[in-house]
């Protein structure tokens, strides 16, 4: 967790109850064990976790003890998509009181480096982010977190929806990076959780036409149910890109102004670069491959801009407003729910790892 913590027994809850958390101890080895919380700082709050979602990165850590360049070298509490109820506030906290329902932004930046000063705090090299090694995460009874990273939820937004602000933030930030608006026809490569929230965010920002592409019929049917104008099933064979671009253009029936690659593979990026109209943008959201071979020169010759996305910044207020107003409904994305027992934690992660009909797996604590 962002403020630290230890694993060696003891009391971390303030009411005499032991604070328990889901610890990643090794490959496919998750155990619920005690988790001592750090002291409450003057600007911190102690939050009783109520809803925690499983992200693809959590599954990567469980299966491989690494995600991209982040490697788990010692036991770590998992989880970062979360919401809960304030139990205690530090003496300098004025914005929150015990009993407030909040969604937590999981990354604590330094606020001293040049990137932080420029407002691009998501790129801070000193970022302390829930469940990104060596920082502990939030799948626990309680956590301590800075008050300014805890956002109060309106009465009509549930705690589960609050936890969904984290994945939704990726889609919202991607839309900000790509300047999505009412004149942007959007192509989304990949109908997994991030592709789906990117689609929902693009629609909320006014995109008039959205086509979503995937290899899986079930996920495409979910995308259609959630409001995609057209769906296109594709193969995993890179030789099929040219033919599939024709299908995508036919489905769009207009310019492809912005493409979001929410998978991040050679084929998806090649398709996005080829399908995007001259002068358009390709936004790389997914990070499936660390290195890719893609037709960059032809795209550059058509002035197709390539934009990178890393996490998010300043997105929680707009996510909460989209949920409050009904502009975005994330509830259909939550397909599986589990409690917080040893058996259920193991079953939940296996359910998420299997894929199939699982989109977002949620813990209710």
N, C-alpha and C positions, 0 to 999 in steps of 0.2 A: 504494500500500500504506500501511497505517496509520502506519508509522514513517517514511515519506518515501522518498526514492530519486531517482535521476537517470537520464537517458537517454544521456548522452554517453560511450559506450564504456567501457573499463576493466574491471577485475576486481572482481566483487562476490561471489564464491563461497567464497573462503577456501582452496580447494584449487588455485588457479591456473587453474581453468576460468572461462570467461566466463559470467556469469549472463544468461540471455536471458528475455525476456518478450514477451507479445502486447500491442502498443501500438495503441490506437485513435488514428489520425492524422487521420481525416476521415470523412465519410459513406461507409459501405461500404468503408472503408479500414483494414484491420488488418494490421500488419506485425510479425514477430518481430524484435526488435532488442535490443541490450545494455541491461541495467538494473543500474545500480550500487546496491548496498544501502547503507543508512546503517550507521554503527558500531553494534556490539552494546552496548546499554545494560546496566546491572547486573541489571535484572529482565527482560531480553529473551531470546528464543531465536531461533536461525536454523533455519528449517524447509525441508527439501527437499520441494517439492510433489510429490505422487503422484497425486492425484485432484482435478479441478476441474470442477464442473458449470456449465452455461450457464443463466442465469436470464432471464426475460422482460425484466427491466430492462437486462441486457447487450445484448439484441437491440435494445431501444429506443434505447440510446446509439449502437449501430452504424448504425441506419437513420436516426436523426433528430438525433443528438448531444445529446439531452436526454431526461429522464424526469421527468415532472411539472415541478417548479420547478428541478430540478438540470440545469445546462447545461454541456456539455463545451466549454471555451474554449481548451484547450491539450492537447497529446498526453497520453494517460492509459493506464496499464496496466489491462486489463479483468479481470473475474472476482472472485467473492467466496464462492462455495460451494466449500469446499476442505478437504483433509486431507493430511497428509504425515508425514515422519519427522524427528525432531529431529537436527540435525547439530552444533549448538553451543549452549551455554547461558551466560548472563551469570553473573558471580561471585556474585550474590545469589540465584540461582535454586536452590531446594532441592527442588522438586516434580517436576522432569523431568530426564532424563539423555539424552545422545546415544543414538539408536537407538529411543527411545520413538515409538510411532505415535500421532498426535494429530489431533483435529478442531479447526479454528480458528473461534472466534467472531469475525466480521469487524469489529465496531465498537468503537472505543476512545473511551470517554466521559471527561469531565474530572474527575469525582468531586469537584468543588468546588461546583457549582451546587446550587440547592435541589432540583431534580428528581432529580439524582444522589443527594443526601443522603437523599431520601425513598425511594430504591430504584427509581425509575422512570427508570433511566439510559438506556433506549432513546429517551427524549424529550429528551435532553441537547442544547442548542442548539450545543454545541461538538463534537458527535460527529464523529470521524474514522472513516469507514466505507470498507472496501475498495471501490474502483471507483465511488465516489460523488464526482463532481468537487468539488474538484481532487485528491482523495486517490487514490493508485494502488492497483490491485487485486492479485490473487494468481495470475493465470494466468502463472506464471513458474517457472523452475527452482527458485528459492529466494526466500523472503521473511524479513524480520525482524518479529517480533510480540511483544507482551507475553506472558510465560509464563502469567499468570493467565487469559489468553484462549485457551489451548491445553489441550485436554482429552484426557487419555490414553484410548485405545481398548482395551477388553477384547480378549482373543485371538480371540474368536469374532465380532468386528465388523470388517468389512473397511474399507479406506481409502475405497473408493467409498461405503460406507454412512456412514462418517464425514463425507464431503462432503455427504451428504444430510441431515445434522443441521441444516444451514442452512435449507432450505425446510421441513423438518419442524418446525423451531422456530416458524415462522409459524403453523402449525396448532395446535401446543401452546399458544402464547401466546394464540391466539384462543379456545381451549377454556378457558384460565384466565380470560380476560376475561369469558367467558359462563357461568362456573361449571358446566361440563358434568360430569354425574355419572350414576349409574345410573337416575335418574328423568327424564333429559332425552331426549326424542324430538327428533331433529335433522333439519333440512332444509338441504341444501347446494346453493346456486345456483352452477353452474359445475363441470365435471369436468376442468378443466385441472390442471396440476401442483399448484397451491395448493389447489384444491378437493379433490383426491384425498388430499393429506397431511392436510388438515383432517378429512376423513372418517376416515382411519386413526387420527388422534389422538383424535377423538371416541369412536371405538369403544374405544380403549385406556383412555380415562377412564370407560368404562362405559355409554355411550349405548346403550340397548337396541334402538332402531329408528332407522335412517338412510335417508332418501330423498334421492337426488341428481338434479339437473335440469341438462340441457344441450341445446344445439341439434344436437349432433354424435353420430351413432350409434356411431362407433368409440369415442369417449371414454366414452360411457355403457356400452358393453360392457366396457371396462376397469374402470370403477367397479363394475359388477356382479361381475366376476371378483375384485375386491379386497375384496368383502364388503358392498356396498350392499344393503340389504334390498329396495328397489324403485328403479327408475329411471323418470324421466318425460322424454320428449322434448318440447321446447317450440319455439315459433317466435321470430323476432326482432321480431314485430309486437306493439306495446304494446296494441293493441286486443284481443289474445287473453288478457290477464292474468286476467280474471274466470273465464273458462272453464278456464284452466290451473290456477288455484287450486283449483277443484273437483277436477280430476284429482289434484293433489298431496294434497289431503285424503283422497281415496279411496285413494291409494297408501299414505299414512301409516296410515290406519285408527285414528288416535288423535290426541291433541293435538299440535300442532307447538309444542314448548316453546321451541326456539331455532332461528333460521335464520341461516346464514352466507352472506352474499353475497360470493362469491369472484371475482366479475367486476367489479362496481361500475359498472353502467349503469342508466339510468332504469328500464328494464324489469325487470332482475333485482332492483333494490331495491324497486320497486313490488310485484313479486310476493312478495318476502320479507315486506314490511310487511303485505300483505293476507293472506298464508297463515299468518302466525304467530298463535298463539292469544292470546286476551285475557290480559294479564298476563305475556306471554312476552318474549323478547328477540330483537332482530335485531343481528347483529354484522357490521359492514362491514369486510371484509378486502381485497377487490379495489379498485383505484382506476382503473377504466376511464375514468370521466368526472370532470372536476374539479368540475363543477357538475351537479346533477340536479334534475329536477322530479318529485317523488314525493308520494303521498297521505299526508303526515305527520299532518295533523290527525285523520283517522279513526283512525289507529294510536295517536296520543297519547290520544284519547278512550277507547281500550281499554287504556291504560297499557302499551303495548308499548314497552319500553326500546330505544333505539338506542345501541349501544356501538361505539366506534372501536377500530381496531387499527393499530399502527405497529411493524413489525418484531417485536421480542421482547425478553425480559429473563429471565436466569437459567434458560434452557431447555436448555442443552447437557447437564447431568447427567441430566435426566429423559429426554431424547431417547436418550442413550446407553444408559440402563437399559432403555427400551422395546425398543431394538434387541437388546441383550444377552439379554434375557429371552424374546425372540420375540413379545412383545405386538404389535409392529409389524414388518412386513416391507416395506422400501422397495425391495428388489432388483427387483421387477417393474416399477417406475417407470422404471428405467434402460433405455431402448430402443435407444440408439445410443452407440457408443464410438469415440473418435478418439485418435490420437497427437498429439504436439506438433511438427508441421512446418508450414511456411507453407501448404502445400496443404491439410493436414488441418484447420488452424484455420479457414481460409476455408470449407471444406466443412461443418465442424461447425456454424458459425453459420448458414449457409444452410439446413442441415437443420433446425435449431431454429426459424428464422424461417418456414419453410414450414409447420410444424405437421404436418398429416396424421397419420401414425402415430407421430410423435416426441413423447414426453412429456418425459423428461429425457435430454439429451445430455451425455455425460461425457467429459472428457479424461483419459487415462492417461499420465502423464509419466514 
